[in-house]
Amino acid sequence: MSPDYRTFLPDDTALLAELESRACAHGWSATQYRDSVRCGHQFHGLFAAERLQGFAVTQSVLDEAELLNIVIDPQWQGQGLGKRLLRELRATLAAAGARRLFLEVRAGNAVARGLYAGQGFVENGRRKNYYPCPDGREDAILMETEL
Ligand SMILES: CC(C)(COP(=O)(O)OP(=O)(O)OC[C@H]1O[C@@H](n2cnc3c(N)ncnc32)[C@H](O)[C@@H]1OP(=O)(O)O)[C@@H](O)C(=O)NCCC(=O)NCCS
């Protein structure tokens, strides 16, 4: 059964951090998620029987929005949920008046880059050696798309 999409206000930020820690090595902590809630960032979730399968965090300023994070529970990856969540949040942001969506991704994150390229994001800049990684440092790729 396809999960339900909705925006939500997380009351259990440890749950988000735990889910993300299983999905990637460089995730946010529960404290960072708490700060994100306090900053008024928007949370978008996919829920199956009230269980969170994946989520994304965005912030909007006037008609521009930024995708700060997107995570699908590893148990549910590779089944189209990342694409679904991105499609749904784009529609939500557009309905709220955003016209462009920006993001930043590690150069070595081939899966995320595939997801973004498939949804029409184009590269608009690079920060050389921005992120630490096991081999040293890697570039941050900046991308954007129209909504
Ligand atoms: C990136 C992420 C959100 C994608 O979610 P997902 O549900 O696994 O992705 P989907 O099944 O919707 O696939 C979307 C696209 O990702 C790419 N992709 C998915 N699995 C892949 C794999 N194993 N290898 C290469 N590309 C892959 C493909 O481009 C795919 O599009 P396609 O099906 O049209 O080929 C998920 O892998 C994740 O949570 N990763 C860890 C956190 C992370 O890196 N977030 C991004 C931070 S910038």
The ligand as a MOL file (V3000), in Angstrom:
LIG
                    3D

  0  0  0     0  0            999 V3000
M  V30 BEGIN CTAB
M  V30 COUNTS 48 50 0 0 0
M  V30 BEGIN ATOM
M  V30 1 C 18.5160 9.5510 -1.6180 0
M  V30 2 C 17.2730 8.8190 -1.1320 0
M  V30 3 C 16.3450 9.7960 -0.4100 0
M  V30 4 C 16.5290 8.2260 -2.3660 0
M  V30 5 O 15.3340 7.5900 -1.9110 0
M  V30 6 P 14.8240 6.2050 -2.5580 0
M  V30 7 O 13.4300 5.9790 -2.0810 0
M  V30 8 O 15.8130 5.1440 -2.2890 0
M  V30 9 O 14.8390 6.5720 -4.1070 0
M  V30 10 P 13.8180 6.0950 -5.2450 0
M  V30 11 O 13.5480 4.6360 -5.1090 0
M  V30 12 O 12.6470 7.0160 -5.2740 0
M  V30 13 O 14.7060 6.3300 -6.5480 0
M  V30 14 C 14.9260 7.6560 -6.9970 0
M  V30 15 C 16.1410 7.7070 -7.8860 0
M  V30 16 O 17.3130 7.5120 -7.0910 0
M  V30 17 C 18.2880 6.8220 -7.8570 0
M  V30 18 N 18.5420 5.5230 -7.2070 0
M  V30 19 C 17.7440 4.8590 -6.3190 0
M  V30 20 N 18.3620 3.7430 -5.8750 0
M  V30 21 C 19.5600 3.7070 -6.5140 0
M  V30 22 C 20.6790 2.8320 -6.4750 0
M  V30 23 N 20.6700 1.7380 -5.6920 0
M  V30 24 N 21.7640 3.1290 -7.2380 0
M  V30 25 C 21.7860 4.2290 -8.0210 0
M  V30 26 N 20.7540 5.1140 -8.1010 0
M  V30 27 C 19.6690 4.8530 -7.3640 0
M  V30 28 C 17.7230 6.6250 -9.2450 0
M  V30 29 O 18.0860 7.7510 -10.0200 0
M  V30 30 C 16.2260 6.6330 -8.9500 0
M  V30 31 O 15.4710 7.0420 -10.0520 0
M  V30 32 P 14.9350 5.9020 -11.1130 0
M  V30 33 O 14.1650 4.9220 -10.2980 0
M  V30 34 O 14.0710 6.6980 -12.0420 0
M  V30 35 O 16.1490 5.3250 -11.7280 0
M  V30 36 C 17.6430 7.6230 -0.1960 0
M  V30 37 O 18.5550 6.7870 -0.8580 0
M  V30 38 C 18.2290 8.0470 1.1430 0
M  V30 39 O 17.5220 8.2400 2.1240 0
M  V30 40 N 19.5930 8.1600 1.1950 0
M  V30 41 C 20.2790 8.5380 2.4510 0
M  V30 42 C 20.0920 9.9920 2.7910 0
M  V30 43 C 20.6060 10.9030 1.6790 0
M  V30 44 O 21.6660 10.6950 1.1060 0
M  V30 45 N 19.8140 11.9560 1.4090 0
M  V30 46 C 20.1740 12.9690 0.4260 0
M  V30 47 C 20.9140 14.0900 1.0940 0
M  V30 48 S 21.3550 15.3400 -0.0960 0
M  V30 END ATOM
M  V30 BEGIN BOND
M  V30 1 1 1 2
M  V30 2 1 2 3
M  V30 3 1 2 4
M  V30 4 1 2 36
M  V30 5 1 4 5
M  V30 6 1 5 6
M  V30 7 2 6 7
M  V30 8 1 6 8
M  V30 9 1 6 9
M  V30 10 1 9 10
M  V30 11 2 10 11
M  V30 12 1 10 12
M  V30 13 1 10 13
M  V30 14 1 13 14
M  V30 15 1 14 15
M  V30 16 1 15 16
M  V30 17 1 15 30
M  V30 18 1 16 17
M  V30 19 1 17 18
M  V30 20 1 17 28
M  V30 21 1 18 19
M  V30 22 1 18 27
M  V30 23 2 19 20
M  V30 24 1 20 21
M  V30 25 1 21 22
M  V30 26 2 21 27
M  V30 27 1 22 23
M  V30 28 2 22 24
M  V30 29 1 24 25
M  V30 30 2 25 26
M  V30 31 1 26 27
M  V30 32 1 28 29
M  V30 33 1 28 30
M  V30 34 1 30 31
M  V30 35 1 31 32
M  V30 36 2 32 33
M  V30 37 1 32 34
M  V30 38 1 32 35
M  V30 39 1 36 37
M  V30 40 1 36 38
M  V30 41 2 38 39
M  V30 42 1 38 40
M  V30 43 1 40 41
M  V30 44 1 41 42
M  V30 45 1 42 43
M  V30 46 2 43 44
M  V30 47 1 43 45
M  V30 48 1 45 46
M  V30 49 1 46 47
M  V30 50 1 47 48
M  V30 END BOND
M  V30 END CTAB
M  END
